[in-house]
Amino acid sequence: MAIGFALLSISPLYEKKVYEALNAVSEIVEVHPLFGEYDILLKIEGPDVDSIGNTVINKIRSIQGVVDTKTLIGSKSLSGEV
């Protein structure tokens, strides 16, 4: 299982519409509105890293109102798990 996080910049007045659309994407397990440089933080799960990228490119960036994304891939290297 791969875990990714995405920081999204949303066009003004589209925040609620984008938030609702993101909640409908099955790979997204958490959606957090933010105040600051980014507007929304997502937690994404998938079977591998490629599936996380596919979700961001095909399911998140295609939502009207999403202006920019920054994707971070989680690692288990500090926990000692392989």
C-alpha positions, 0 to 999 in steps of 0.5 A, a space after each residue: 500500500 502506498 500513501 501520498 499527500 497532495 497540497 492543492 491551490 484552488 481558484 477563488 470561489 471554487 473551494 466548496 465545489 472542489 472539496 465536494 468533488 474530492 470527497 467523491 474520489 475513492 482513493 482520497 481517504 482524507 480531505 482537509 481545508 487549510 488557511 495559508 499558502 495551500 487551500 486543501 490537503 489530501 491523503 491518498 492511498 493506492 496499491 503503489 506509487 504509480 496509482 497515486 500519480 494516476 489519481 493526482 493526474 487523472 482524478 484531481 487535476 481534472 477537477 474544475 477549480 484546481 489550479 496547482 498541486 504539490 504531491 508528496 509520497 509517504 515512506 516507511 523508512 523511518 519506522 523500520 518497516 520494509 
